[in-house]
Amino acid sequence: MRRIALAVFVLWIANHTVAADPARPELFVTIASASDHTPGANAVERARNADTIRRVLLSALARTPELTSTVADVRRFGLDVRKIDVEVVELRVDRIGDNVEVAARLRLVVCDAHGQMLSILSGGASARRSARVARNDLDQLRRDALEGAVRGMFTPLRTHLLRPSV
């Protein structure tokens, strides 16, 4: 009789224990803004650079099951909200020996649902090619540097976002 009672109790506990649901995200994350404030860039280049960093960051967020950008999940799971502002603060083109290098630096600001700043992260990356580059190669180098900077910052961002709040 004890064994039956124990088995029933274990089954009841197993059914009523709140387990981590892998389909349940932990945070709602949205990109509030993506911008380029580099000196010397024209409006078209700035818009293209902002679009690049937004696209890469959204793609990385979409591949992270703990984070969601779906508004329905906020209501369904009662998630905390984080807003991200990401900006290009430097995009420099240098000739180094026989190569052309494009270096990008980004700043990422994380805020809560009320706009209160929680943290600032910064990072960068560079891309290099032979000095004989055409204009479209230079544009590709810029994209490569920007994409590399976002990807390089994503792991620290993810770690920071998923860190338990005190």
C-alpha positions as CSV (number, residue, x, y, z in Angstrom):
1,M,0.0,0.0,0.0
2,R,2.9,2.4,0.8
3,R,4.4,1.7,-2.6
4,I,1.2,2.6,-4.4
5,A,0.8,5.7,-2.3
6,L,4.4,6.7,-3.0
7,A,4.0,6.1,-6.7
8,V,0.8,8.1,-6.8
9,F,2.5,10.9,-4.9
10,V,5.6,10.9,-7.3
11,L,3.3,11.0,-10.3
12,W,1.3,13.9,-8.8
13,I,4.5,15.8,-8.1
14,A,5.8,15.1,-11.6
15,N,2.6,16.5,-13.2
16,H,2.4,19.5,-11.0
17,T,6.0,20.6,-10.9
18,V,6.7,23.6,-13.1
19,A,9.4,22.4,-15.4
20,A,11.4,24.7,-17.7
21,D,9.4,24.7,-20.9
22,P,11.9,24.9,-23.8
23,A,9.2,26.7,-25.9
24,R,8.8,29.4,-23.3
25,P,11.0,32.4,-23.8
26,E,12.4,34.3,-20.8
27,L,12.4,37.8,-22.2
28,F,10.8,39.9,-24.8
29,V,13.5,41.8,-26.7
30,T,12.8,44.5,-29.3
31,I,15.1,46.8,-31.2
32,A,14.0,50.3,-30.4
33,S,16.4,51.9,-32.8
34,A,19.3,51.2,-35.1
35,S,21.4,54.1,-36.3
36,D,24.7,55.2,-37.8
37,H,26.3,58.4,-36.4
38,T,29.7,58.1,-38.1
39,P,31.1,61.4,-39.4
40,G,31.6,61.7,-43.1
41,A,28.9,59.2,-44.1
42,N,26.0,60.4,-46.3
43,A,22.4,59.6,-45.5
44,V,22.2,56.7,-47.9
45,E,25.2,55.0,-46.3
46,R,24.0,55.6,-42.8
47,A,20.6,54.1,-43.6
48,R,22.2,51.1,-45.2
49,N,24.6,50.6,-42.2
50,A,21.7,50.9,-39.7
51,D,19.7,48.4,-41.8
52,T,22.6,46.0,-41.7
53,I,23.1,46.0,-38.0
54,R,19.3,45.8,-37.4
55,R,19.0,42.8,-39.7
56,V,21.9,40.9,-38.2
57,L,20.7,41.6,-34.6
58,L,17.1,40.5,-35.4
59,S,18.4,37.3,-37.1
60,A,20.5,36.5,-34.0
61,L,17.6,37.2,-31.7
62,A,15.3,35.0,-33.8
63,R,17.8,32.0,-33.3
64,T,17.7,32.4,-29.5
65,P,14.8,30.5,-28.0
66,E,15.1,32.2,-24.6
67,L,14.5,35.6,-26.2
68,T,11.4,36.5,-28.3
69,S,10.4,39.5,-30.3
70,T,6.7,38.3,-30.6
71,V,4.3,40.6,-28.8
72,A,1.8,37.8,-28.3
73,D,4.5,36.0,-26.1
74,V,4.6,39.0,-23.8
75,R,0.9,38.7,-23.0
76,R,0.9,34.9,-23.0
77,F,3.9,34.4,-20.7
78,G,4.0,37.7,-18.8
79,L,7.5,38.4,-19.9
80,D,9.8,41.2,-18.9
81,V,10.6,43.6,-21.8
82,R,14.0,44.8,-22.9
83,K,14.5,47.5,-25.6
84,I,17.8,47.7,-27.5
85,D,19.2,50.8,-29.2
86,V,22.2,49.9,-31.3
87,E,24.4,52.5,-33.2
88,V,27.4,52.6,-35.3
89,V,29.8,55.0,-33.5
90,E,32.8,54.5,-35.8
91,L,33.3,53.1,-39.3
92,R,36.8,53.7,-40.4
93,V,38.6,52.8,-43.6
94,D,42.4,52.5,-43.4
95,R,45.1,51.4,-45.8
96,I,47.5,49.0,-44.0
97,G,50.4,47.9,-46.2
98,D,48.9,46.3,-49.3
99,N,45.5,46.0,-47.7
100,V,42.4,48.0,-47.0
101,E,40.8,47.5,-43.6
102,V,37.4,48.6,-42.5
103,A,36.9,48.8,-38.7
104,A,33.5,49.2,-37.1
105,R,32.6,50.0,-33.6
106,L,29.1,49.7,-32.2
107,R,27.4,50.8,-29.0
108,L,24.4,48.9,-27.7
109,V,22.1,50.3,-25.0
110,V,19.7,48.0,-23.1
111,C,16.6,49.6,-21.5
112,D,13.7,48.1,-19.6
113,A,10.0,48.6,-20.7
114,H,9.9,52.1,-19.1
115,G,13.0,53.3,-20.9
116,Q,15.3,53.1,-17.9
117,M,18.8,52.3,-19.1
118,L,20.1,49.0,-17.7
119,S,23.4,48.7,-19.4
120,I,25.7,49.7,-22.3
121,L,27.8,47.3,-24.3
122,S,30.3,48.2,-27.0
123,G,32.3,46.2,-29.4
124,G,33.7,46.1,-32.8
125,A,35.2,44.1,-35.7
126,S,37.2,44.7,-38.8
127,A,37.4,43.3,-42.3
128,R,40.5,43.4,-44.6
129,R,41.1,42.9,-48.3
130,S,43.7,43.6,-50.9
131,A,44.3,47.3,-51.6
132,R,42.9,46.9,-55.1
133,V,39.3,47.0,-54.1
134,A,36.4,48.3,-56.2
135,R,33.7,50.5,-54.7
136,N,31.3,47.6,-54.4
137,D,34.1,45.6,-52.6
138,L,34.5,48.5,-50.1
139,D,30.7,48.4,-49.5
140,Q,31.0,44.6,-48.8
141,L,33.9,45.2,-46.5
142,R,31.8,47.7,-44.5
143,R,28.9,45.2,-44.3
144,D,31.3,42.4,-43.2
145,A,32.8,44.6,-40.5
146,L,29.3,45.7,-39.2
147,E,28.0,42.1,-39.3
148,G,31.1,40.9,-37.5
149,A,30.7,43.5,-34.8
150,V,27.1,42.6,-34.2
151,R,27.8,38.9,-34.1
152,G,30.8,39.5,-31.8
153,M,28.6,41.5,-29.4
154,F,25.7,39.0,-29.4
155,T,27.1,36.4,-27.0
156,P,27.9,39.0,-24.3
157,L,24.5,40.6,-24.9
158,R,22.7,37.3,-24.6
159,T,24.5,36.5,-21.4
160,H,23.7,39.9,-20.0
161,L,20.1,39.7,-21.0
162,L,19.6,36.3,-19.4
163,R,21.5,37.1,-16.2
164,P,19.1,36.9,-13.3
165,S,18.2,40.3,-12.0
166,V,19.0,41.2,-8.4
